[in-house]
Amino acid sequence: MVRGNGRAAAPNQFGGTNNSWGAVHRGGGSSVAIAPTAPDNQPQRADSEAAAMEPRKLEYIDALRGWAILLVILVHAVLGPTSIDSLRLPPQEMRHALVAPNELIARIGLGGEAGVQLFFVVSALSLTLSWYARRPSGISGLRDFFLRRFFRVAPMFYFGIVFYLLLFGWGPREFAPDGISGRDVALTVFFLHGWWPTAINSVVPGGWSIADEAMFYLILPGLMPLTRSLTWLIVTTVAAVVASHVLFAYLALHYPPGWSFPPSLWFTMARRGFQNQAPNFLFGIVAAAVLLKWPVAESEKSKWHWEGVIAVVLFALMILQYTIWKNPWVSTTSIFSAGAAALCVLLHRSPIPILVNPVMARIGRVSFSMYILHFALLEPAFRSVVTILWMLNGSTAVLLPVYYAVLVGATFVASCITFALIETPFMTLGRRLVTRLHSQQALSVAAGTSEGLQQSPERSV
């Protein structure tokens, strides 16, 4: 094949060509992998160069993040007073009550915890596609990758650390029965809190998933060679699922002797730690590998194609199997993540509006802020709704839907603010830093080349 510049496109490891990724990511809401041009030393061009180095977003990925955060907020809404008390009270003082009109709704709502696994799959898919769009190489490529990840996650997460320490203090709570220690905070700052029972979920509520994300970032470059063979990638994923099941069973049954932590904290770390969640990320890489191996032409895409209809049915079945149907042989989490990978592939081919629409994409773009902030709004939203329903003599049957709607709405508004004031400026700063480093590298190479040309006549003499 010949590109627009007249150069032949080199074949990639999937059997296609290096511009196949661009074929996968074109069209409305999709993206074209733009190769970064050699930066110069003009400051006024920094923003445009940084933008050129960034692949544009895929709308269905944002939409799936939107669905993921709605599921996560749902489970905490259903838990009601239990979620609220877990943020500031030790286990023995917590209320244990669900906000649901019946058992079926409660089970479906509690299944919302699968939203975190959906986040993991979508994150792995997005980062793998982004990796092949940029094609980083060498130490500078790794440096750029980790800088982008740090400036994407750390600022809002660090805001969460300070915010929740000020809001809830350092006192006892469900995941830190003796209170938060300096060690817990230090581990959280360095994204290592997933490896310590009292730190994994205490400093920042829900922070366990951020720890798992950070661990995934560390190993992602080492996983990219696996994508050269889809067969071996699938075999590796299945092996990881089996290994995680075996390791979880062992850890859950072997509480370390001499530890003073409650067994429930050890079980939480065994279940939510990266060693148990890693296969969910691998499913996302499998989805990306499938899209890279079989790129979809723009003419083949349709919002109402049969793949989109299957995606809607699949998404419903994923929720049902996680909440209602129990499989004694394979964990519901693994089945859900495998379904999520298939869902990504289907929506890439047919982004059906039922699942992929501007509203869900907008929610997805601020989903990280929503994940961090919604814990702080659980109690004020709950108290407000209960008070209003009591004043109106309303039925308790409407408590959950009204509470959920208020919680989602308030969280979305607050998250739009933090997205604009914290996330966006620091993401821009990260891009500018990467661009500046590229500029300095290009200048160094140019200076070395010039020096070599000046010295060459002397050598010839």
N, C-alpha and C positions, 0 to 999 in steps of 0.2 A: 504494500500500500504506500501511497505517497501523500504526505501532508501538504498543507497549503503553502509551506515554504519550499516545497520541492524536494525535501529530504525524505528518504524512506523511513517508515515507522518500524522500529525494532520490535520483534515478537516478544511477548511477555511470557511469564511462566504458566499462564493459563491457556496458552495455545492461541490467544488472540494477539492484538497488537497493543502497543503502549498507549494508543489513543482510544482503546476500547473503554477505558474508564470514563472518558469524556462522553462516549456513547451511552453509558449507563446513566450519566448525570447531566441530562440536558432537558430543557423545557421549563414550563411554568412551575416555580417552586423547587425545581431541581437545580443542579449546578454543573458547571463545566470546570474541569480541573485546569486552572490557569497556572502555567509554569512561571515562577518568579523571574523577572528580568534582572539583569545585573544592576544593582543600585549604585547611584552616584553620591556625591557629597553635598547635594543641595537639600537643605532642611525642609524647604517648602514642598518637596516631593515625598516626604516620609510617609504621610497618610496614604497617598495613592499607591505607593510601593507596598506598604503593609497590607492594603486591601487586595492588591494583586496576588499576594502570597496566600490568601485565605480562600479555600473553596467555599462556594456559596452553600446555603443550607437547603436540605431537602424537606419539603413541607410535611411529608408523611412521618419523618423522624420527629419533627417538632410535635406533630399531632399525637404520636404514640407517647411522647413524654407528657403531653397533656393528660392523656388517659391514665398514665401511670400515677401522676400526682393526685388525680381525683380518686383513684383507688386507695392510695395511702391515706389521704384525708378521711375517706369513708371509714376505714377501720378504726381510726382514732375517734371519729364521731360516734360510732357504735359503742365503743368502749366507755364513752361518756365519763362519769365520775372516776372510773378506774384510771383512765389516761390522765385526767387532771391531777389526781392525788399522787400518781407515780412521779410527778415532776418535783414535788416538794415534801413528800411524806415517806417515812420508812414503810416497808411492807406490812408490818403488823398494824399500822394505823390506816391503811388504805381501804377505801370502799370498793366493793366488788359488785358492780351492777352494770347491766347493758342497757343502752338506749335503743330498743327495738320493739315493735309491736308484737312480734311472734318469733318463734325459734328459727323459721326458715329465713326471714329477713336478717336475723342476727348472724346466722351462719354465712350468708352471702356477704354481709358487711364485714365480718371478720376475715373473709377471704381477700379483702382489699390489701392485705399485707403482701400479696403477690405483685403489687405495683412496684415494689422495690426490685424484684427480679426482672420485671419489664424494663425498668431503668437500666439494669445491668446489661441486658441483651442489646438494647438500643444504643447504649454507650459504646459497647464493643463494636457493634456494626458501624457506627459513625466514625469512630477513631480508626478503624481498619480502612475504610474507604478514604478517609482523610490522609492516612499514611501513604496510600498508593497514589493519591492526587499530588502530594508534595514530593514523594519519593526521596525522603531524607537519606543521607549517606554520611558515614564518618562520624567523628566526634561532634562536629558542628551540627549535624542533623539531629543527633540525640539531644544536644544542648537546646536546640530550638523547640523540639518536642516537649521537653520537660519544662521549659520556660512558659510555653503556651498553656500547659496543663496547670502550672502553679498559679499563673495570673487568672486563669478561669475559675479555679476552685477556692484557692486560699483566701482571697480578700473577704468573700461573703462568709466563709466558714470561720475565719478569725473574728469577724463581726459577731457571729453567733456565739463564739466563746465568751467574748466580753459581755454581750447582751444578756446571756442567760446566767452568767455569774452575778451580774448586777440584779437581775430580775428574781432569781430563785436563791441566790446566795450559795454558800458552801455546805449547807446543812445536809442531814440524812435524806435519802430518797430511795426509790425502789432499787436502782442499779448501783447505789453507793450507800449501803445501810449505815455506815459510820461517818458519812459525810465525804465530800470531795477533798482529796489531798493535793498537795503541790505536784506529786508524781503523776496523778491523773491528768492535771492540766498540762504538764510538760509533755506527756505522751500524746495528748490530743493535739498540741501545737505542732508536733512533728509527725502527725498522722499515723502514729504507732499505737493508738489507743485500742485498736482491735485485738491486740495481743495481751490485754490485761483485764481481768474480770470487772474491776470497779471503775475502769476508765472507758470501756467499750461503748457505753451508752449513757453516761451520766453527765459529762460536762456540757455537751450539746445534745439535746434530745434527738434521737434518730441518727446520731453521729456514727453508729456502727457501719452504716452503708458508705459513708464518706471514707472511712478507714479502708474498706474493701476496694473502693474505687482507686484510692491512692496505691494500694498494693498492685492492683491491675495495671496501673500506669507504669510501675517499675518493671513489670515483666513483659509488657506488650511488645517492645522491640525484639525481645528474644523469641516471641511467639510468631512473628511475621514469617520466618522461614517455613513454618508449618503450612502456610497457605499455598506453597508451591505444589502441594498434592492434596486435593480435596479428600481423597480416600484416607490418607494418613491423618488429616485433620479430623475427620469424623471418628476414626479409630481412637485418636488421642482424646477426643471429647467423651466418647463412651467410657474409655478407661478412667478418665478423670471423674466421671459420675460414679462409677463403681468404687473407686478409691475413696472418694469423699463420703460415700455411704458407710464404708467399712470403718474409716477413721472416726466418723461421727459416732457410730455405735460404740466404738472402743472408748472414746473420750467421755461419752455420756454415762458409761458404766464404770469408769475408773476415775473417781474423784481423788485428786492428789492428797495423800496422807499428810497431815500436819498443817494443811491450809486452813486459815480461819474464815475464809469466804463462805457464804451460804452456798449450798449445792446448786441452787437455782442460778446463781451468777456463773458458775462453771458451765452449766448446761447452756446458758445463753451464749457464752463465748464459743462453745463447741458448735452451736447451731448457726450463729450469725457471723462467726469469724471467716476470714478469707479462705481458709483451708476447706471450708464447707460450701462457700459460695462461688469459688473459682469456676466450676463447670458452667454456671450461668453466663459468664463472660465468653466462654468458648463457643457456646451456641450462637452468640452474636457474631463471632468471627466466622463461623461456618456460613451464616447468612450472607455476610459480606463476600466470602469466597465464591458462593454460588452466583451472586450478582456480577462479580468480576469475570467468572468463567463463562457465563452466558449473558452477555449484555443485551439490553432490550432497546431496540430501535424506537425512536420517538413515535413513528407511525403505528407501532404496535400497542402503544399505551392508550387506555381508555378508562375514564372514571367509572363507567358502568359495565366494564367487562366482567366475564364470568369469574375471574380471579378475585375481583372486589367482593362479589357476592359470597364466595367461599370464605374470604377473609372475615366478613361479618359473622358468619356461622361459626367459624373457627374461634373467634374471639369470645363468643358466647359460651362455646363448649369449654374453652380454657378456664373461664370463670367458674363454670359449673363443676368441672372435675376437681378444681382446687378446693371448692367449698362443700360439695355434696358427695361426689363420687370418690371413694377412697380405694387406692390401689395398694395391696399389701406388699408388692414386690418392688415397685419403683416409686420414689418419693414424688409427691404431687408437685414439688418445686421443679424437679427435673423435667417432668412432663409439661409443665407450664412454660418453662424456658424453651423447650424444643418447639412447642406451639408458637411461642413468641418469635422465634427465628423464622418459622414458616410464614407467620403473619407479616413480617417485614418484607419477605420476598414477594408475597402476594400483593401487598400494598404498593410496592415499588412498580409493579406491572400495572396495577389498577388502583389508584388512590381514591377509592369510593368515598363520596362526600359524607356518608353516614359516619365514617370513622375519621376521615381526613377533610377538614374544613377550616376556614379562617379562625373560627372561635377556638377550636381545640389547638390549632397551631399557635395561636397567641398565648393561650394558657401554657403550652409547652415551652415557649421561649422564656417564660419567667418561672418555670417549674422548680429550678434550684432554689430561688428565693422563697417560693411557696413551701418547699420542703423544710427549709430552715425555720421559717417564721410561723408556720401554722400551729406549732406547739404552744407558742405564747398566746395565741388567740383562743385556745380551747376553752378556758374558764370564762373569760369575759363574754364570749359568744353564747356559751351554755347558760350562764346566769341571765343574760339579756333575753334569750328566747323563753326560758322558764318563767321569768317575770312577766313578759308580755302575754304568754298563754294563760297565766294565772289571772291576770287583769281582765282578759277577754273571756275567761271561763272556757278556754279552748280544750279540745280533747287531747289526751296524751298520745293518741295514735298519730298525731301530726308532729310530735316533738322531733323525731329523727329527721324527716325531710326538711322541716323548717330550720332546725339546728344545722344540718349539713349545708343547706343553701346559704345561710348567713355566714357560716365558717368559711366556705369556699369564696364567697364574695368578698368578705373582709380580708382574707388572706391574699386574694388576687390584687386588690387595691394596694395593700401594703407592699406587696412584692413588686408591683410596677414601679413603686418609688425606689426601693432598694436596687432594683435592676438598673434604673436610670442613674442613681447616685453612686452605686458601689460596683456592680458587676460590669456595666458597660465601660466606665472610665478605666478600670483596671485591665479589662481585656484589650482596650485600645493601647494602654501603656505597654502591655506585653508584646503586642504586635510591633509597636514602635521600637521597643528594645531589640527584638529579633531583627528588624530592618536595619537598625544602627549597627548591630554586630555584623550583619552581612555587608554593610557599607565599608566598615573598617577592614573586613577580610578582603573585600575586592580591592581596596586601596593598597593593602599590603602586597597582594599578588601583583597589582599593576606596578608598584614601586620595585618589586623584585625583578619583574620582567624588564623594566626600563634599565635597571642597573646591569642586568645581564647583557642587554644589547650594547650598552656603553663599554662594557669590558671585552666584548667579543673581538673588536679589531685588535686590541692589545694581544689577545691570545694568538690571533692569526699571525701577528708579527713575530 
